[in-house]
């Protein structure tokens, strides 16, 4: 059985030099035959030439710059049943591959719900700060927010269980990925397409599983911060949150909550405008206008996720921070589940124990 490790790259030669060796090493350590490939999004730097020189056995798949949706026409054509989908700023622990793909291979279920996606325990590159990916979903001022860093999340880091979404590193069942249509290009250039994919999977009767035995390390927004800057990234997140809600949410309670939040956030924009710096002035209003323009420009993406209103409501209840903690921390930390083999990324010196985790605050 062949396992594919796909690394998405755009002008990331320096990131590839730093991270790709750990991906190749993790592939070699797996008990399954693995194939590593880089999906290059028309990079203008020397990424492709560098790969040919330094990693000639790593296949390069050229695709237009379509962000995560570049995976859409690659994954369905793979020979094996599972694939790891990685950003170019991800390092993998040497033993990451096998535990991450195991739930996808053994028919693991949650009741009658089959597993279609898995997510690893992810640290930042300092090896001490938790990033995710045991993800909860909550509402903030009328907008949906998916976050792994919520109050009390430290108690759930080492417990396996379900997750609402993943992020920069995940494994998928290739057939189910294709059946769901992969990542929606509505969200280009990026943000929230992973939540949209996981939500559609849940409505289709599947579940995503968090596997803390599998460990990854993430630099974090390495490409987006460079291209868009902090305020630009926030604008994309706001725009795509609106698009996610317009596309997917049909339950009357969710629609009412979104409409109420829309009015409130517009009023806050007016109140904050006089004292806000130019980059943040009218932030939500600009995001709303951008979302409306994108919604009109990509009408085919208006097809909503298929599933019952009950399943939609259940998603938000099941993955609320309080319910996620209650479900996944009962009984304490499980035995036999150690910290990562190294408390720092592959190739770096060991560092201090886990740092206190900053709680995300919705803006």
Secondary structure, DSSP 8 states (H G I E B T S, - for coil): -EEEEEEEESS-HHHHHHHHHHHHHHHHHSSSEEEEEEEE---SSSHHHHHHHH-TTSEEEE--S-GGGGGHHHHTT-SSSEEEEEETTEEE-TTHHHHHHHHHHTT-EETTEEEEEEEEEEEETTSSSEEESS-EEEEETTEEEEES--TTGGGGTT--EE-S---SEEEEEHHHHHHHTSS-GGGTT-SSHHHHHHHHHHHTTEEEEEEEEEEEEE--SHHHHHHHHHHHHHHHHHHHHHHHHHHH---HHHHHHHHHHHHHHHHHHHHHGGGS-TTTTTHHHHHHHHHHHHHHH-GGGG------HHHHHHHHHHTSHHHHHHHHSTTSS-TT--S-SSSS-TTS----S----------
